């Protein structure tokens, strides 16, 4: 049965090889059939399709991811696909075939998806570490060749802060720019309107009016009384 299936795959691949170079990669078609078989619940058939595609030289990391999924589903061992997952993650980083892996795996959820994402994250971190190590080695090689100044920017003395911007410089005014309260100005009352002032505006006259001119005086002269004959109320 397996021999017959392999022969069929070989015929399909041979038929696609005759297609012009500008047409779709025949391995993509094999990968597509495998993915449909996997989501249809036929992991064994999908596994065979993917084995043939990878044996034919596929550089598509998606093929390795799905073959790892098929290996785990067929064997019942969640760890059975780890080797393919790690190889697929490394192929993503190498970039020989740029594809949308996230889109291809969006229907894969649960613990196995977490396992795949952990492997992808680990591969990216390892790749970054290798890149930084290469940068360090290149830098050291440049120093040995005299092409790079060995003084690191981190070792250079800091630039001085202008005194105008240095709050700790000598004579710095820490209160500069702070608002200062203004004393309220009190206007004194005019002397002419102050009845209790020491120098009233209208002091009493030094020469009082004569008693005769004082209507309230007690010792002033009394006016002459009208004659009795002229008094209509007289007796």
Order of alpha helices (4+ residues) and beta strands (2+ residues): alpha-alpha-alpha-alpha-alpha-alpha-alpha
